[in-house]
């Protein structure tokens, strides 16, 4: 029996969830109060589908398995998994999640795509089954990138996490269970640190947006796509690994190499960043850049999967 995903809010992230679930052969029911939402979502899925075909569709994958309904209650009533993607405002999220909790089947898992809020905050107004309301934070484009951060709150039990883990795995995702709730979870905190430092470099006239992106694309980003931060530094220590790396380079942590506090977003800095990004885009619309990014990611994922832990026989590793 096929699974059903309910998607509440169909912006870029919500539409990404829809495209991923359709590609995995799920039924999808969506609700968004914007009357233009169905047209925009179907155009989004059409744009994403060629990349999903190249990546590999599951049996039964079909964009026609998407249905839009007229109310949140209709959307969630028969869903196995519900994904909330409303604007990143705690009052809107609490209100929406409370309505979902009141209308959903008792065994349905409710995930919030929030990039920053803690799950205990999100569970506050959910009085039926608050434990099944959790953070399920994906990464754009959701239909290609496999990571989803799962974070439970004070009301969450291990069986809630286990159920969620299985459901997101069924969507061909790689769930990362975050042991402690914290603002920004794991990945966004790392990306935010890099983002703040990049803004300082632009603001101080050290580099343009294009030069900063080049530093990542042609350098550390290539290594990160396979090994991440810690294993990369482990290799930097030579045969003695991380211990030698820390002995050798650890003192540099005391040097003023970073400015983690974000710079003030002055009009001048905003203009520099916007003009830099427009120069990098070179007149290409976002939809074209989306397709270019997706084509790259499909090829990269095809390569990367050959080197992921399970390909080496390291089962049970992330």
Secondary structure as the mmCIF struct_conf table of DSSP 4:
data_model
#
loop_
_struct_conf.conf_type_id
_struct_conf.id
_struct_conf.beg_label_comp_id
_struct_conf.beg_label_asym_id
_struct_conf.beg_label_seq_id
_struct_conf.end_label_comp_id
_struct_conf.end_label_asym_id
_struct_conf.end_label_seq_id
STRN STRN1 UNK A 4 UNK A 8
BEND BEND1 UNK A 11 UNK A 11
HELX_RH_AL_P HELX_RH_AL_P1 UNK A 12 UNK A 23
TURN_TY1_P TURN_TY1_P1 UNK A 24 UNK A 25
STRN STRN2 UNK A 27 UNK A 31
BEND BEND2 UNK A 33 UNK A 33
TURN_TY1_P TURN_TY1_P2 UNK A 35 UNK A 36
HELX_RH_AL_P HELX_RH_AL_P2 UNK A 37 UNK A 55
HELX_LH_PP_P HELX_LH_PP_P1 UNK A 57 UNK A 58
TURN_TY1_P TURN_TY1_P3 UNK A 59 UNK A 60
HELX_RH_3T_P HELX_RH_3T_P1 UNK A 63 UNK A 65
STRN STRN3 UNK A 66 UNK A 68
BEND BEND3 UNK A 70 UNK A 71
HELX_RH_AL_P HELX_RH_AL_P3 UNK A 72 UNK A 76
TURN_TY1_P TURN_TY1_P4 UNK A 77 UNK A 78
BEND BEND4 UNK A 80 UNK A 80
STRN STRN4 UNK A 81 UNK A 84
BEND BEND5 UNK A 88 UNK A 88
HELX_RH_AL_P HELX_RH_AL_P4 UNK A 90 UNK A 103
BEND BEND6 UNK A 104 UNK A 104
TURN_TY1_P TURN_TY1_P5 UNK A 106 UNK A 107
STRN STRN5 UNK A 109 UNK A 112
BEND BEND7 UNK A 115 UNK A 116
HELX_RH_AL_P HELX_RH_AL_P5 UNK A 119 UNK A 123
TURN_TY1_P TURN_TY1_P6 UNK A 124 UNK A 125
BEND BEND8 UNK A 128 UNK A 128
HELX_RH_3T_P HELX_RH_3T_P2 UNK A 130 UNK A 132
STRN STRN6 UNK A 133 UNK A 137
BEND BEND9 UNK A 140 UNK A 141
TURN_TY1_P TURN_TY1_P7 UNK A 142 UNK A 144
STRN STRN7 UNK A 147 UNK A 151
TURN_TY1_P TURN_TY1_P8 UNK A 154 UNK A 155
HELX_RH_AL_P HELX_RH_AL_P6 UNK A 158 UNK A 170
TURN_TY1_P TURN_TY1_P9 UNK A 171 UNK A 172
STRN STRN8 UNK A 174 UNK A 177
BEND BEND10 UNK A 179 UNK A 180
TURN_TY1_P TURN_TY1_P10 UNK A 183 UNK A 186
HELX_RH_AL_P HELX_RH_AL_P7 UNK A 187 UNK A 203
TURN_TY1_P TURN_TY1_P11 UNK A 204 UNK A 205
BEND BEND11 UNK A 206 UNK A 206
HELX_RH_AL_P HELX_RH_AL_P8 UNK A 209 UNK A 215
HELX_RH_PI_P HELX_RH_PI_P1 UNK A 216 UNK A 220
HELX_RH_AL_P HELX_RH_AL_P9 UNK A 221 UNK A 236
TURN_TY1_P TURN_TY1_P12 UNK A 237 UNK A 237
HELX_RH_3T_P HELX_RH_3T_P3 UNK A 238 UNK A 240
HELX_RH_AL_P HELX_RH_AL_P10 UNK A 241 UNK A 249
HELX_RH_3T_P HELX_RH_3T_P4 UNK A 250 UNK A 254
BEND BEND12 UNK A 255 UNK A 256
BEND BEND13 UNK A 261 UNK A 261
HELX_LH_PP_P HELX_LH_PP_P2 UNK A 262 UNK A 264
HELX_RH_AL_P HELX_RH_AL_P11 UNK A 267 UNK A 281
TURN_TY1_P TURN_TY1_P13 UNK A 282 UNK A 283
HELX_RH_AL_P HELX_RH_AL_P12 UNK A 286 UNK A 304
TURN_TY1_P TURN_TY1_P14 UNK A 305 UNK A 307
BEND BEND14 UNK A 308 UNK A 308
HELX_RH_3T_P HELX_RH_3T_P5 UNK A 309 UNK A 312
TURN_TY1_P TURN_TY1_P15 UNK A 313 UNK A 313
TURN_TY1_P TURN_TY1_P16 UNK A 315 UNK A 316
#
